[in-house]
Amino acid sequence: MAVHGHEGKVAIICAGGGMRSAHGAGFLYALATKIGILQPDIIIGSSGNAGNVLYYSAGQYESIKRIWLELLSTPKFISPWRFWKIMDVDYVVDEVLKHQEPLNIEALSKSPIEYFIPVTSAKTGKAHYICRHDHIDPFEAMRITKALPVFFGKRFPLFGSLYFDGEIGQTVQGHVAHAVAHGAQRILVIDDTPNSNELSKILMELYALMSPEGLREAIIRDVSTTTTCVTAPGATLLCVRPTSLPASTSTRDKEKLRHAFEQGASEAAAMEQELHEFFAKPLPVSKPRTRTRTKALATAQAE
């Protein structure tokens, strides 16, 4: 089901969280294969969810499933003993996404979906949303937005500056604002960003102290922002944020990734009627609404 309309665009936002994005993968997989929602006007995917939204846009739904359930549970990608490069993003892009389960660049280029992949300036902390019109290789867009500091550590040249992970210093509210700025009036948000515990907050604040002023301010703003509820004047939001996931940011365990994927798929299936109504019917712009759905497996505990 295509969901374009003259009453304003519809958008899907998948905020990344490293390997927690297995949840977003499962949700998009079910959205396409079980519910039949195939072509939103806009899709935004950051960090671990960037690949998910590009494969979804290219119509490669089974590839999304295979990548998460079969191809990422390897020490070639994640190894805590390789402390200088715990998550080898180069391996994922150059081996998994180009060769083992290649992204169909031609199909992506012909897709009517307007995609955006946020990346963060390592100097200013500001986001740039890579889109088709930037003429950036989609593989390189995924490489940059997945470059999580400490876990990978690389920074990549783009537009005369250096960029890395698209969730560092960014907020879900910012992604929503970007979608609204491009005409979205109905927005589904799948938020896989991790909850900030005291340890992670301290680590990010220490990282911020060693960063340039602009990036430092963005990181502090990010770790101080709660994303359980976002707003968008003039738009209607449907927010899905799992309260607990079996996968953490750097999980390599195959079973935990499978459970996170299945959790995302089951949540989408449980919302089938609501999703059809949300995407199919124009909603009054004068009465913006936000609905938040939080889901968790009863036995799942985040690492």
N, C-alpha and C positions, 0 to 999 in steps of 0.2 A: 504494500500500500504506500503510494507516494503521499506526502503530507504537505504539499505546497498549497498556498492559498492567497487570495487577494486581500484577506483581512489581517495581513501581517505574517511574517515568517515564523516558522517553528524551528527550534534548535535543541540539540542534545549537547550537554557538557559532561565530559568524563575527566574529573580531576584525579591526577595520578598519585600513587603512593608506593612506588616501587613494585614489589611482588604482590602487594595487596590488590594491584590492578587485575589480578586473576578474577576478582569479583566483577569488575567492570566488563571484562571479556565475556564472562558468562551471561551478564545482563544483556549485552549487545547481541550475543549469539542467539539468545532466546527471543529478543526483540525482533530479529530478522527471521529466524527459522520457525518459530512457534507462533508469533503474534502477527508477523507480516508487515511490520513497520520498517520500510527499506530506505526511504529517501526523505529525511528531514531537509530543510533548506540549508541549515548550518550545523556543523559539528565541530566541537572543540575538544582536543585531547592533549593532556600534558603528561610529561614524565612517562611512567609505565603504561599509561593509557593511550599514548600517542600512536603506537602501532595498532592498537585495537581500533581506533577510529579510522585510520587510513585503510586497513583491511576491510572494515565494514563499508567504507565509502566505495571501495573497489568491488564490492560484492563477494568477497572471499571469506564467507562465514565459517566454512569448515576449516579453513586455514587458521582462523583465530583459535578454534578449539584445539587443533593439533599442536600449535605452537605452545600453548599453555600446559596441555596435558602430557605432551611427549618430549618437547625439545629444550625446555629451559632448566630441567632438573639435572644439571651436569656441573661438575667442578670446573669445567672449561669456562663456564659463565660466572658462577659464584663460588668463591673459596675464601673462608675466613683466614686461612693460612697465607694467602697471597695478600698480605696486609697493605701493600702499596697499590693494589687494584683488586679490591674484594669483589666488585661486580665488573666484569670485563664487557663493557658495552660494545667495544669493537668486535668481539666474538659474536655477540647477538646480531649486530647489524650485518657484518661481512659474511658470516657463515649461515646463521639461521634465517635471517630475513631476505638475504640475497640468493642463497643457494638451496638450503634444505626446504624452505617453504616460502618461495620468492613472492614478494609483493608485485602484483600486476600493474606496472606503471602506466601502461596504455589504458587499462580499464579505469584507473584512478583519474587519469587526465580527462577521460570522457564522462566521468560521473557528474551528475547535476548538483551534487552536494558541495556546498562551499565549505572547505575545511580550513581550520586554523590550528597551528601547533605553537603554543607559547614557549619562548625561550627567554632567559633572563640575562641582562647585561651584568657581567662580572664587575663592572666599574660603578654603574649608576643604580643597579638594582631594578631598573625599569624593564617591563616586559615588551617583547616584540612578538606579534602573532604571525608566524610564517604562514603564508597562504599560497595558492596556486600562482597568483600574479607576481610573486617574488621571484619565480623561476629558480627556486632552490631545490636541489635534488631531494626528494622525500626521504631517502635513506639518510642523508646528512641532517635533515630536520629531526629525524628520530634519534640520531646519534647525539645531537646537541641537547635535546630536551631530556634525554635519559642520563646525561652526565652529572650524576649526583656527587657533590663534593664529599670527600673522605672515602666513599665507596668506589669512586672511579677517578675523580680528581682532575680530569682534563678540561680545558677551556678551548673553545673553537672560534676562529676568526669569522666575523660576519658583519657586513655593513661598516667596516672600518673599526670594529671593536671586538671584544671577546665575550662569548656567551656560553652559558651552561644550562643546567636543569631548569625546566620551565615552571617548577613549583617552588623553587627557592625564592623566598621573598614575595611570592605571589599569593593571592587569596582567591577563594571561590567567588567572592563578591566581585573581584576584578574580572574574572572570566565572564560572569553574568553581565557585567556592564559592557564588555566587549560585544557580546551577542546582541544586546539591546541596541548598541550603537550601529549595528549592521542590520537592524530592522526586525529582530526577533521579538515576538509578543507572547509566545508560548514556549517555555523552556523547561526541559527535563534535565535535572542535575543529578548525576551519579557521582557521589563524593567518596573516593577511596583514600583520601588523605588520612594519615594516622593521627590519632589523638595525641596531643602534646602532654607527655608526662614530665615530671620534674627533671629527670635525667636528660631527656632529649632536649628540653628547653634550655638547660644549662649548657649542653654541648653546642647548640645552635647560637646561643649568646656568646660563647667563647669564640666560635668561628666568626661571628659578627665583629668582635673586637679586632680581629686580624684583617678585616675587609675594608675596602675604601668606604668613605662616608656614605655615599648614596646606597650602596649595597647593604651596609650596616643598618641604616635606617629601615630599609625594606625588610630585612630579616627580623628585626625587632618588632616591626609592625605585624609581620606574619605570625610569629610565635605568640603574640599577644592578642590575636584575633580568633574568636570563636566562630566556627563555620556551621554550627547546628541550624542556623537560620539565616538566609540571605534575602534581600529585598530587591525589587526592580520596579520602580514606579512606571505604570503603563504596560506592565507585562504580567503574565500569570506563570507561576513557577510550580513545578512538582519536583520535590527534592527527595532523593533516596540516599540515605547515609547509614550503612550497617553499624550497629552498636558494637559488634564483635566479629572478628574474622579469624579463621584458623591460620592465616598467613600473615607474617610481619613484612616489613619493608624489604628484608634481605633473605626471606625464606627460600630454601632450595628443595625442601622436602616435597616429593611428588604427590603424596597423599594429601598434604595440607593445601597444595595448589589446586588439586582436583576438588577438594571440599569447598574451597573459596569460589572456584568457577561454578560449581553446582549451586552454591548459595546464591550467587548472582542470577543464575538462570531460574532458580525456583522463585526468587523474589519477583522477577519480571513476569513469570507465569501467573503468580498470585495476583498481580496487578493488571492482568490482561484487559479486562473490561474498562478499568479506569484509564489505562493507556490509550485504548482505542478512542474513548470519549475525549480524552485530553488532546489527542492529535487530530481527530477528525472534525471536531466542531469549533468554529470560530468563537472566541470568548470576548465579551465586552471589554474594550480597552479601558473604559471608565471605571471598571470595578476589578482592579488587580487583586490577585489572590496568591497566597503561598501555602502549599500543602507539603508537609514533611513526613516522609515515611522512613522509620528506622527499623531495620530488621537484623536478626541474629539467629544463628543456629543455636539451639538450646544447649548443646554440649560443647560448642566451640569456645575456645578461649584464645584471645590474641596473645601472641608471644611477648 
